[in-house]
Amino acid sequence: MYQKIGAASAAGVTGGLAYTGVSVLWLVLAGFALLAAGIALTRIVPVLRRRPAADH
């Protein structure tokens, strides 16, 4: 019973995206790029905090 509702809503979302010209593949690629950028930032920030202050 619930699987039919989920399948219908999923089909509606993907059909709506296709109608607007957006591909699900592009959404997956964009999500992966955002995840990779976030992980890269979390690896860079601790290095920036460890730098000693310059003495003037």
Secondary structure, DSSP 4 states (H G I P E B T S, - for coil): -HHHHHHHHHHHHHHHHHHHT--HHHHHHHHHHHHHHHHHHHHHHHHHHTSPPPP-
